[in-house]
């Protein structure tokens, strides 16, 4: 499960077709800090990225992964339309209503840009 969650983040790195150094740095930082992966494990995950999609079972895990995807999207200082759309698509895949997906993506991107922590965003949403 942890590997598939991490691979969703890699999809965000690849979303705009350009892999920026800052995006990879952010991916590796999140992999080490949030998933306790070594650089070697991260490399293996990226190389074997063809895995089955299994959405997280808890809403706070879904929000956390979407937040991390938004964090990677912002890593290069620019949000591409493809990155925004990918974030929206994952919101739908995680069970959020399609009509709310764009707003969810915009909210998470704005929170990351504002420097609001993942924990604060998760708490704000789950306690609403």
DRENLUMFI-531482 format. One record per atom (N, C-alpha, C, O): x, y, z negated; chain; residue in three letters; atom name. Coordinates in pm, whole numbers. Example, Ala and Ser with C-alpha at 12.3 -4.5 7.8 and 13.67 -1.06 7.14 Angstrom:
BEGIN
> X/Y/Z/cadena/residuo/atomo
> 1319/-569/-780/A/ala/N
> 1230/-450/-780/A/ala/CA
> 1320/-330/-780/A/ala/C
> 1424/-332/-846/A/ala/O
> 1285/-225/-708/A/ser/N
> 1367/-106/-714/A/ser/CA
> 1290/3/-787/A/ser/C
> 1341/114/-804/A/ser/O
***
This chain:
BEGIN
> X/Y/Z/cadena/residuo/atomo
> 83/-120/0/A/unk/N
> 0/0/0/A/unk/CA
> 87/125/0/A/unk/C
> 59/221/72/A/unk/O
> 191/125/-81/A/unk/N
> 279/241/-90/A/unk/CA
> 344/270/44/A/unk/C
> 358/385/84/A/unk/O
> 385/164/113/A/unk/N
> 449/180/244/A/unk/CA
> 351/243/343/A/unk/C
> 389/334/416/A/unk/O
> 227/196/345/A/unk/N
> 131/252/441/A/unk/CA
> 99/397/407/A/unk/C
> 78/478/498/A/unk/O
> 93/431/278/A/unk/N
> 73/571/240/A/unk/CA
> 187/657/290/A/unk/C
> 166/765/345/A/unk/O
> 309/609/272/A/unk/N
> 426/684/315/A/unk/CA
> 428/700/466/A/unk/C
> 466/806/517/A/unk/O
> 388/596/539/A/unk/N
> 390/603/685/A/unk/CA
> 291/706/739/A/unk/C
> 313/761/847/A/unk/O
> 186/733/668/A/unk/N
> 93/839/709/A/unk/CA
> 165/973/712/A/unk/C
> 138/1058/796/A/unk/O
> 256/990/617/A/unk/N
> 334/1113/613/A/unk/CA
> 424/1124/736/A/unk/C
> 442/1232/792/A/unk/O
> 480/1012/776/A/unk/N
> 565/1010/895/A/unk/CA
> 484/1050/1019/A/unk/C
> 537/1115/1108/A/unk/O
> 358/1011/1024/A/unk/N
> 273/1051/1136/A/unk/CA
> 264/1202/1146/A/unk/C
> 259/1257/1256/A/unk/O
> 263/1270/1032/A/unk/N
> 257/1416/1034/A/unk/CA
> 387/1474/1090/A/unk/C
> 384/1575/1160/A/unk/O
> 499/1412/1060/A/unk/N
> 626/1458/1116/A/unk/CA
> 620/1451/1268/A/unk/C
> 670/1540/1338/A/unk/O
> 560/1346/1319/A/unk/N
> 555/1322/1463/A/unk/CA
> 439/1394/1533/A/unk/C
> 432/1392/1656/A/unk/O
> 350/1457/1460/A/unk/N
> 226/1511/1516/A/unk/CA
> 245/1609/1631/A/unk/C
> 174/1600/1731/A/unk/O
> 338/1700/1620/A/unk/N
> 354/1800/1725/A/unk/CA
> 455/1761/1832/A/unk/C
> 483/1838/1924/A/unk/O
> 509/1640/1821/A/unk/N
> 603/1590/1920/A/unk/CA
> 745/1641/1904/A/unk/C
> 834/1604/1980/A/unk/O
> 768/1727/1806/A/unk/N
> 901/1781/1778/A/unk/CA
> 935/1750/1634/A/unk/C
> 863/1791/1542/A/unk/O
> 1044/1678/1613/A/unk/N
> 1086/1644/1478/A/unk/CA
> 1189/1747/1433/A/unk/C
> 1304/1746/1477/A/unk/O
> 1146/1834/1344/A/unk/N
> 1234/1938/1291/A/unk/CA
> 1312/1881/1173/A/unk/C
> 1263/1795/1100/A/unk/O
> 1434/1929/1155/A/unk/N
> 1518/1884/1043/A/unk/CA
> 1449/1909/910/A/unk/C
> 1455/1824/820/A/unk/O
> 1383/2023/895/A/unk/N
> 1315/2055/769/A/unk/CA
> 1200/1959/741/A/unk/C
> 1173/1926/626/A/unk/O
> 1132/1913/847/A/unk/N
> 1024/1817/828/A/unk/CA
> 1080/1684/777/A/unk/C
> 1024/1623/686/A/unk/O
> 1191/1640/836/A/unk/N
> 1253/1515/790/A/unk/CA
> 1306/1529/648/A/unk/C
> 1293/1437/568/A/unk/O
> 1365/1644/616/A/unk/N
> 1412/1667/480/A/unk/CA
> 1295/1657/382/A/unk/C
> 1308/1595/276/A/unk/O
> 1183/1716/417/A/unk/N
> 1064/1711/332/A/unk/CA
> 1013/1568/320/A/unk/C
> 977/1525/210/A/unk/O
> 1009/1496/431/A/unk/N
> 966/1356/429/A/unk/CA
> 1053/1273/335/A/unk/C
> 1001/1197/253/A/unk/O
> 1183/1288/346/A/unk/N
> 1274/1211/260/A/unk/CA
> 1262/1254/114/A/unk/C
> 1268/1170/24/A/unk/O
> 1244/1385/90/A/unk/N
> 1228/1433/-48/A/unk/CA
> 1102/1373/-110/A/unk/C
> 1106/1323/-223/A/unk/O
> 992/1377/-36/A/unk/N
> 866/1319/-86/A/unk/CA
> 881/1168/-105/A/unk/C
> 833/1113/-204/A/unk/O
> 946/1102/-10/A/unk/N
> 966/957/-21/A/unk/CA
> 1043/919/-146/A/unk/C
> 1009/824/-215/A/unk/O
> 1149/996/-174/A/unk/N
> 1230/967/-294/A/unk/CA
> 1154/1004/-421/A/unk/C
> 1147/924/-515/A/unk/O
> 1098/1123/-425/A/unk/N
> 1036/1175/-547/A/unk/CA
> 901/1110/-579/A/unk/C
> 878/1069/-692/A/unk/O
> 813/1102/-481/A/unk/N
> 676/1057/-506/A/unk/CA
> 655/907/-487/A/unk/C
> 560/850/-542/A/unk/O
> 743/843/-409/A/unk/N
> 724/702/-378/A/unk/CA
> 841/615/-427/A/unk/C
> 841/494/-408/A/unk/O
> 940/678/-490/A/unk/N
> 1057/608/-543/A/unk/CA
> 1126/521/-438/A/unk/C
> 1172/411/-467/A/unk/O
> 1134/573/-315/A/unk/N
> 1199/501/-206/A/unk/CA
> 1343/548/-192/A/unk/C
> 1373/666/-211/A/unk/O
> 1431/457/-158/A/unk/N
> 1569/493/-128/A/unk/CA
> 1573/539/18/A/unk/C
> 1483/508/96/A/unk/O
> 1678/612/56/A/unk/N
> 1690/650/197/A/unk/CA
> 1686/529/292/A/unk/C
> 1631/537/402/A/unk/O
> 1744/418/249/A/unk/N
> 1741/297/331/A/unk/CA
> 1598/246/348/A/unk/C
> 1560/205/457/A/unk/O
> 1520/247/240/A/unk/N
> 1381/202/247/A/unk/CA
> 1300/295/338/A/unk/C
> 1213/249/412/A/unk/O
> 1328/425/330/A/unk/N
> 1259/521/416/A/unk/CA
> 1291/491/562/A/unk/C
> 1203/488/647/A/unk/O
> 1420/468/590/A/unk/N
> 1459/435/727/A/unk/CA
> 1386/310/776/A/unk/C
> 1339/307/890/A/unk/O
> 1377/207/692/A/unk/N
> 1307/84/730/A/unk/CA
> 1159/111/758/A/unk/C
> 1103/58/854/A/unk/O
> 1096/192/674/A/unk/N
> 955/227/694/A/unk/CA
> 934/294/829/A/unk/C
> 841/261/903/A/unk/O
> 1021/389/860/A/unk/N
> 1009/463/984/A/unk/CA
> 1030/372/1105/A/unk/C
> 958/381/1204/A/unk/O
> 1130/285/1095/A/unk/N
> 1160/194/1206/A/unk/CA
> 1046/96/1230/A/unk/C
> 1013/66/1345/A/unk/O
> 985/46/1123/A/unk/N
> 877/-52/1137/A/unk/CA
> 741/13/1115/A/unk/C
> 659/-37/1038/A/unk/O
> 718/124/1183/A/unk/N
> 599/205/1154/A/unk/CA
> 468/150/1209/A/unk/C
> 364/213/1189/A/unk/O
> 467/38/1275/A/unk/N
> 342/-19/1323/A/unk/CA
> 273/-103/1218/A/unk/C
> 286/-225/1218/A/unk/O
> 199/-38/1126/A/unk/N
> 131/-111/1020/A/unk/CA
> -20/-90/1029/A/unk/C
> -68/-4/1103/A/unk/O
> -92/-167/955/A/unk/N
> -238/-159/952/A/unk/CA
> -281/-43/863/A/unk/C
> -216/-10/764/A/unk/O
> -393/20/901/A/unk/N
> -445/131/823/A/unk/CA
> -532/80/709/A/unk/C
> -632/11/731/A/unk/O
> -494/113/586/A/unk/N
> -572/80/468/A/unk/CA
> -585/209/388/A/unk/C
> -487/255/330/A/unk/O
> -705/268/383/A/unk/N
> -719/394/309/A/unk/CA
> -704/372/159/A/unk/C
> -739/266/108/A/unk/O
> -652/472/89/A/unk/N
> -641/462/-57/A/unk/CA
> -780/445/-118/A/unk/C
> -879/496/-64/A/unk/O
> -787/375/-229/A/unk/N
> -918/349/-291/A/unk/CA
> -963/461/-383/A/unk/C
> -1083/477/-406/A/unk/O
> -870/540/-437/A/unk/N
> -908/648/-530/A/unk/CA
> -903/782/-459/A/unk/C
> -812/809/-380/A/unk/O
> -1001/867/-488/A/unk/N
> -1008/997/-422/A/unk/CA
> -885/1083/-453/A/unk/C
> -840/1159/-368/A/unk/O
> -832/1072/-574/A/unk/N
> -713/1153/-606/A/unk/CA
> -592/1109/-525/A/unk/C
> -504/1190/-495/A/unk/O
> -585/980/-488/A/unk/N
> -477/933/-402/A/unk/CA
> -496/987/-260/A/unk/C
> -399/1027/-195/A/unk/O
> -619/988/-213/A/unk/N
> -648/1044/-80/A/unk/CA
> -607/1191/-75/A/unk/C
> -540/1234/19/A/unk/O
> -647/1267/-174/A/unk/N
> -614/1409/-178/A/unk/CA
> -463/1428/-185/A/unk/C
> -408/1514/-116/A/unk/O
> -397/1348/-267/A/unk/N
> -252/1358/-281/A/unk/CA
> -179/1333/-151/A/unk/C
> -85/1405/-118/A/unk/O
> -222/1232/-76/A/unk/N
> -158/1202/52/A/unk/CA
> -187/1313/153/A/unk/C
> -97/1354/226/A/unk/O
> -310/1360/157/A/unk/N
> -343/1471/247/A/unk/CA
> -261/1596/212/A/unk/C
> -216/1668/301/A/unk/O
> -241/1620/83/A/unk/N
> -159/1733/39/A/unk/CA
> -16/1715/90/A/unk/C
> 44/1809/142/A/unk/O
> 39/1595/74/A/unk/N
> 176/1569/119/A/unk/CA
> 188/1584/270/A/unk/C
> 290/1630/320/A/unk/O
> 84/1545/343/A/unk/N
> 85/1565/487/A/unk/CA
> 87/1714/520/A/unk/C
> 158/1757/611/A/unk/O
> 10/1792/445/A/unk/N
> 10/1938/465/A/unk/CA
> 147/1997/432/A/unk/C
> 194/2090/498/A/unk/O
> 210/1941/330/A/unk/N
> 344/1986/291/A/unk/CA
> 444/1962/405/A/unk/C
> 527/2048/434/A/unk/O
> 436/1847/468/A/unk/N
> 525/1817/581/A/unk/CA
> 492/1908/699/A/unk/C
> 582/1955/768/A/unk/O
> 364/1932/723/A/unk/N
> 324/2020/833/A/unk/CA
> 385/2159/816/A/unk/C
> 426/2221/915/A/unk/O
> 392/2208/694/A/unk/N
> 447/2341/667/A/unk/CA
> 599/2343/661/A/unk/C
> 658/2451/657/A/unk/O
> 664/2228/660/A/unk/N
> 809/2223/638/A/unk/CA
> 887/2307/738/A/unk/C
> 991/2363/703/A/unk/O
> 839/2316/862/A/unk/N
> 912/2395/961/A/unk/CA
> 863/2540/965/A/unk/C
> 907/2618/1050/A/unk/O
> 772/2576/873/A/unk/N
> 724/2714/864/A/unk/CA
> 618/2749/966/A/unk/C
> 583/2866/982/A/unk/O
> 566/2649/1037/A/unk/N
> 469/2673/1142/A/unk/CA
> 369/2558/1145/A/unk/C
> 407/2442/1135/A/unk/O
> 241/2592/1160/A/unk/N
> 138/2489/1171/A/unk/CA
> 95/2479/1316/A/unk/C
> 41/2574/1373/A/unk/O
> 119/2364/1374/A/unk/N
> 80/2335/1512/A/unk/CA
> -64/2285/1510/A/unk/C
> -108/2224/1412/A/unk/O
> -137/2309/1617/A/unk/N
> -276/2262/1627/A/unk/CA
> -284/2110/1609/A/unk/C
> -378/2060/1546/A/unk/O
> -188/2039/1661/A/unk/N
> -188/1894/1650/A/unk/CA
> -175/1850/1506/A/unk/C
> -238/1753/1465/A/unk/O
> -94/1921/1428/A/unk/N
> -77/1888/1286/A/unk/CA
> -207/1911/1211/A/unk/C
> -248/1830/1128/A/unk/O
> -272/2023/1240/A/unk/N
> -401/2055/1176/A/unk/CA
> -505/1949/1212/A/unk/C
> -580/1904/1125/A/unk/O
> -509/1910/1338/A/unk/N
> -605/1809/1383/A/unk/CA
> -576/1672/1321/A/unk/C
> -669/1600/1284/A/unk/O
> -449/1637/1309/A/unk/N
> -413/1509/1247/A/unk/CA
> -457/1507/1101/A/unk/C
> -511/1407/1053/A/unk/O
> -435/1616/1031/A/unk/N
> -477/1626/891/A/unk/CA
> -629/1611/880/A/unk/C
> -679/1542/791/A/unk/O
> -702/1674/970/A/unk/N
> -849/1661/972/A/unk/CA
> -891/1517/1001/A/unk/C
> -982/1464/936/A/unk/O
> -825/1453/1097/A/unk/N
> -859/1314/1129/A/unk/CA
> -834/1221/1011/A/unk/C
> -914/1131/985/A/unk/O
> -725/1243/940/A/unk/N
> -700/1159/823/A/unk/CA
> -802/1185/713/A/unk/C
> -840/1092/642/A/unk/O
> -848/1306/699/A/unk/N
> -953/1333/600/A/unk/CA
> -1076/1249/632/A/unk/C
> -1137/1191/542/A/unk/O
> -1113/1241/760/A/unk/N
> -1227/1159/801/A/unk/CA
> -1198/1012/776/A/unk/C
> -1284/939/726/A/unk/O
> -1077/967/810/A/unk/N
> -1042/826/788/A/unk/CA
> -1042/790/641/A/unk/C
> -1063/674/605/A/unk/O
> -1021/888/555/A/unk/N
> -1022/865/410/A/unk/CA
> -1163/872/353/A/unk/C
> -1182/857/232/A/unk/O
> -1263/895/440/A/unk/N
> -1401/889/395/A/unk/CA
> -1470/1023/377/A/unk/C
> -1586/1027/336/A/unk/O
> -1402/1131/405/A/unk/N
> -1466/1263/395/A/unk/CA
> -1551/1285/520/A/unk/C
> -1520/1233/627/A/unk/O
> -1659/1361/507/A/unk/N
> -1750/1385/618/A/unk/CA
> -1678/1464/728/A/unk/C
> -1600/1555/701/A/unk/O
> -1707/1426/851/A/unk/N
> -1642/1488/966/A/unk/CA
> -1666/1639/970/A/unk/C
> -1576/1716/1006/A/unk/O
> -1786/1682/931/A/unk/N
> -1815/1825/935/A/unk/CA
> -1736/1904/830/A/unk/C
> -1726/2026/839/A/unk/O
> -1679/1834/731/A/unk/N
> -1598/1901/628/A/unk/CA
> -1448/1889/652/A/unk/C
> -1368/1955/585/A/unk/O
> -1410/1805/747/A/unk/N
> -1268/1772/765/A/unk/CA
> -1181/1894/797/A/unk/C
> -1072/1908/741/A/unk/O
> -1228/1982/884/A/unk/N
> -1149/2100/920/A/unk/CA
> -1130/2190/798/A/unk/C
> -1020/2242/775/A/unk/O
> -1236/2209/720/A/unk/N
> -1226/2292/599/A/unk/CA
> -1131/2230/496/A/unk/C
> -1057/2301/429/A/unk/O
> -1134/2098/485/A/unk/N
> -1044/2029/392/A/unk/CA
> -899/2052/437/A/unk/C
> -813/2085/355/A/unk/O
> -874/2034/566/A/unk/N
> -738/2055/619/A/unk/CA
> -694/2199/597/A/unk/C
> -583/2223/550/A/unk/O
> -780/2295/628/A/unk/N
> -746/2436/610/A/unk/CA
> -719/2468/463/A/unk/C
> -625/2542/431/A/unk/O
> -801/2413/375/A/unk/N
> -782/2436/231/A/unk/CA
> -647/2383/185/A/unk/C
> -572/2453/117/A/unk/O
> -616/2259/222/A/unk/N
> -489/2200/179/A/unk/CA
> -370/2275/238/A/unk/C
> -271/2298/168/A/unk/O
> -379/2312/363/A/unk/N
> -269/2389/424/A/unk/CA
> -250/2523/354/A/unk/C
> -137/2567/334/A/unk/O
> -360/2588/316/A/unk/N
> -349/2717/246/A/unk/CA
> -291/2700/106/A/unk/C
> -217/2786/59/A/unk/O
> -325/2590/40/A/unk/N
> -273/2565/-95/A/unk/CA
> -123/2538/-91/A/unk/C
> -48/2588/-176/A/unk/O
> -80/2459/7/A/unk/N
> 64/2433/21/A/unk/CA
> 137/2562/51/A/unk/C
> 241/2591/-8/A/unk/O
> 82/2641/144/A/unk/N
> 146/2769/181/A/unk/CA
> 157/2861/60/A/unk/C
> 256/2933/45/A/unk/O
> 56/2859/-26/A/unk/N
> 55/2944/-145/A/unk/CA
> 142/2890/-258/A/unk/C
> 162/2957/-359/A/unk/O
> 195/2768/-241/A/unk/N
> 282/2711/-343/A/unk/CA
> 209/2645/-459/A/unk/C
> 269/2621/-564/A/unk/O
> 81/2615/-440/A/unk/N
> 4/2547/-544/A/unk/CA
> 51/2401/-547/A/unk/C
> 62/2337/-442/A/unk/O
> 78/2349/-665/A/unk/N
> 131/2213/-677/A/unk/CA
> 27/2108/-638/A/unk/C
> -93/2133/-643/A/unk/O
> 77/1992/-600/A/unk/N
> -11/1880/-564/A/unk/CA
> -102/1845/-681/A/unk/C
> -222/1824/-663/A/unk/O
> -46/1837/-800/A/unk/N
> -125/1802/-918/A/unk/CA
> -237/1902/-941/A/unk/C
> -350/1863/-972/A/unk/O
> -207/2032/-927/A/unk/N
> -311/2134/-945/A/unk/CA
> -421/2122/-840/A/unk/C
> -539/2138/-872/A/unk/O
> -384/2094/-717/A/unk/N
> -484/2078/-611/A/unk/CA
> -570/1954/-637/A/unk/C
> -692/1960/-626/A/unk/O
> -505/1844/-671/A/unk/N
> -580/1720/-701/A/unk/CA
> -677/1745/-817/A/unk/C
> -794/1707/-809/A/unk/O
> -630/1808/-923/A/unk/N
> -716/1837/-1039/A/unk/CA
> -829/1930/-1002/A/unk/C
> -943/1911/-1044/A/unk/O
> -799/2031/-923/A/unk/N
> -902/2128/-882/A/unk/CA
> -1013/2059/-804/A/unk/C
> -1131/2088/-825/A/unk/O
> -977/1968/-715/A/unk/N
> -1077/1901/-631/A/unk/CA
> -1153/1794/-710/A/unk/C
> -1275/1786/-701/A/unk/O
> -1082/1714/-785/A/unk/N
> -1148/1604/-857/A/unk/CA
> -1233/1654/-974/A/unk/C
> -1325/1585/-1018/A/unk/O
> -1203/1772/-1025/A/unk/N
> -1279/1825/-1137/A/unk/CA
> -1387/1922/-1093/A/unk/C
> -1454/1984/-1176/A/unk/O
> -1405/1936/-961/A/unk/N
> -1505/2031/-909/A/unk/CA
> -1644/1971/-915/A/unk/C
> -1741/2037/-876/A/unk/O
***
